[in-house]
């Protein structure tokens, strides 16, 4: 039995063009995530999907029960693949993710999804704190422009800064091609 699991974080409709919070490069990231999912399935690895919903109807995106909160068709789970609902940035917080991973004796996590600067950062840091060995597939993650103190930070710079920080102290950060090689 494999000790590795793929965690597919928040690849949901609202992050795509036409959604309520579109991300930069989300289509290419989802295409790469789909390749990683196919490889994990082929290897017999556990694949776990994380789906975020806010708890209030007036949320900026991922409103409860909305079409925008559904998993995107590019990365749809199979019937036997678990989808964990979360209400916080950290996928471990108030969910059964740790229990699922423990039940399968998982030691290594491969992480893909959105947003690089929030949920990917949070799950990766939490995973490291919990003793998991983490790998983030950087080109299977997406982000958006951010604003700080009157300065707009382009999505590519946001993504690069967070991947750099994660790679410095929390995870191995590689491309889809490097991971699949």
C-alpha positions as CSV (number, residue, x, y, z in Angstrom):
1,X,0.0,0.0,0.0
2,X,1.3,3.4,-1.0
3,X,2.2,5.8,1.8
4,X,1.5,8.8,-0.5
5,X,-1.7,10.7,-1.0
6,X,-2.6,13.4,-3.5
7,X,-4.6,16.3,-1.9
8,X,-6.6,18.3,-4.5
9,X,-7.4,21.6,-2.8
10,X,-10.3,23.9,-3.8
11,X,-10.3,23.5,-7.6
12,X,-13.8,24.8,-7.7
13,X,-16.0,26.6,-10.3
14,X,-15.9,30.1,-8.8
15,X,-12.1,30.2,-9.5
16,X,-12.6,29.8,-13.2
17,X,-13.6,32.4,-15.9
18,X,-17.2,33.3,-15.3
19,X,-17.0,32.4,-11.6
20,X,-17.1,34.9,-8.7
21,X,-13.4,34.9,-8.0
22,X,-11.4,34.0,-11.1
23,X,-7.7,33.2,-10.7
24,X,-4.8,33.9,-13.0
25,X,-3.7,30.8,-14.9
26,X,-6.4,28.6,-13.3
27,X,-7.1,26.6,-16.5
28,X,-3.5,25.6,-17.0
29,X,-3.1,24.8,-13.3
30,X,-6.2,22.6,-13.4
31,X,-5.0,20.8,-16.6
32,X,-1.7,20.0,-14.7
33,X,-3.7,19.0,-11.6
34,X,-5.7,16.6,-13.8
35,X,-2.4,15.0,-15.1
36,X,-1.2,14.6,-11.5
37,X,-4.6,13.1,-10.5
38,X,-4.3,10.6,-13.4
39,X,-0.8,9.6,-12.3
40,X,-1.9,9.2,-8.7
41,X,-4.8,7.0,-9.7
42,X,-2.5,4.9,-11.9
43,X,-0.1,4.5,-9.0
44,X,-2.8,3.4,-6.6
45,X,-2.3,6.5,-4.4
46,X,-5.1,7.8,-2.2
47,X,-6.7,10.9,-3.8
48,X,-8.5,13.2,-1.5
49,X,-10.4,16.3,-2.7
50,X,-10.9,19.4,-0.5
51,X,-13.9,21.5,-1.2
52,X,-14.3,24.9,0.5
53,X,-17.7,26.4,1.3
54,X,-18.2,29.5,3.4
55,X,-20.9,29.3,6.0
56,X,-22.8,32.3,5.0
57,X,-24.8,33.0,1.8
58,X,-23.3,36.5,1.3
59,X,-19.8,35.1,0.9
60,X,-17.7,36.6,-1.9
61,X,-17.4,33.1,-3.5
62,X,-18.1,29.5,-2.6
63,X,-21.5,30.3,-1.2
64,X,-23.2,27.2,0.5
65,X,-24.8,25.0,-2.1
66,X,-23.9,27.2,-5.1
67,X,-22.7,25.9,-8.4
68,X,-19.5,28.0,-7.9
69,X,-18.7,25.9,-4.8
70,X,-18.7,22.6,-6.8
71,X,-15.5,20.9,-7.9
72,X,-14.6,21.9,-11.4
73,X,-15.2,19.3,-14.1
74,X,-11.5,19.2,-15.1
75,X,-10.7,17.5,-11.7
76,X,-13.9,15.7,-10.9
77,X,-13.6,13.0,-8.2
78,X,-14.4,9.4,-8.9
79,X,-17.2,7.8,-6.8
80,X,-14.7,6.1,-4.5
81,X,-12.6,9.2,-3.9
82,X,-13.4,11.2,-0.8
83,X,-14.4,14.9,-0.9
84,X,-13.8,16.7,2.4
85,X,-15.8,19.8,3.0
86,X,-14.0,22.6,4.8
87,X,-15.0,26.1,6.1
88,X,-11.5,27.5,6.8
89,X,-8.4,28.2,4.9
90,X,-6.5,25.4,6.6
91,X,-7.8,22.0,5.2
92,X,-6.9,20.3,8.5
93,X,-8.9,22.7,10.7
94,X,-12.2,21.2,11.9
95,X,-12.2,18.5,9.2
96,X,-11.5,14.8,9.2
97,X,-8.5,15.1,6.8
98,X,-6.0,14.0,9.4
99,X,-8.2,11.0,10.3
100,X,-8.5,9.9,6.7
101,X,-4.7,10.2,6.2
102,X,-4.0,8.3,9.4
103,X,-6.5,5.5,8.5
104,X,-4.5,5.0,5.3
105,X,-1.1,5.2,7.0
106,X,-0.1,8.2,4.8
107,X,3.3,9.7,5.3
108,X,3.8,11.9,2.1
109,X,1.4,14.4,0.7
110,X,1.4,15.8,-2.9
111,X,-0.5,19.0,-3.0
112,X,-2.2,20.8,-5.9
113,X,-4.9,23.4,-6.1
114,X,-5.9,26.9,-5.2
115,X,-5.1,29.6,-4.0
116,X,-1.4,29.5,-3.7
117,X,-1.2,32.3,-1.2
118,X,-4.0,31.0,1.1
119,X,-5.2,27.4,1.1
120,X,-2.1,25.9,-0.5
121,X,0.2,27.7,1.9
122,X,-2.0,26.8,4.9
123,X,-2.3,23.1,4.1
124,X,1.4,22.8,3.3
125,X,2.6,24.4,6.5
126,X,0.1,22.5,8.6
127,X,1.1,19.2,6.9
128,X,4.8,19.9,7.8
129,X,3.8,20.8,11.3
130,X,1.9,17.5,11.6
131,X,5.0,15.5,10.4
132,X,4.0,14.8,6.8
133,X,6.5,15.1,4.0
134,X,5.0,17.5,1.5
135,X,5.5,18.1,-2.2
136,X,3.7,21.0,-3.9
137,X,3.3,20.9,-7.7
138,X,3.7,24.6,-8.3
139,X,2.3,24.7,-11.9
140,X,-0.8,22.9,-10.7
141,X,-1.6,25.7,-8.3
142,X,-3.1,29.2,-9.1
143,X,-3.3,32.6,-7.4
144,X,-4.6,36.1,-8.1
145,X,-3.4,39.7,-7.9
146,X,-3.2,41.0,-4.4
147,X,-3.1,44.5,-3.0
148,X,-1.0,45.7,-0.1
149,X,-0.6,49.3,1.1
150,X,-1.6,50.7,-2.3
151,X,0.6,48.4,-4.3
152,X,-0.8,45.8,-6.6
153,X,1.2,42.6,-6.5
154,X,0.7,40.6,-9.8
155,X,-0.5,37.0,-9.4
156,X,2.7,35.6,-10.9
157,X,4.7,37.4,-8.2
158,X,2.3,36.4,-5.4
159,X,2.6,32.7,-6.6
160,X,6.4,32.9,-6.9
161,X,6.8,34.4,-3.4
162,X,4.6,31.7,-1.8
163,X,6.2,28.8,-3.7
164,X,9.6,30.2,-2.8
165,X,8.7,30.4,0.9
166,X,7.2,26.9,1.0
167,X,10.2,25.5,-0.8
168,X,12.5,27.2,1.6
169,X,11.2,25.5,4.7
170,X,8.1,23.4,4.3
171,X,8.0,21.3,1.1
172,X,9.6,20.1,-2.0
173,X,8.3,22.4,-4.7
174,X,8.4,21.0,-8.3
175,X,6.7,21.3,-11.7
176,X,4.3,18.8,-13.1
177,X,7.0,17.6,-15.5
178,X,9.6,17.1,-12.8
179,X,7.1,15.2,-10.6
180,X,5.9,12.9,-13.4
181,X,9.5,12.2,-14.7
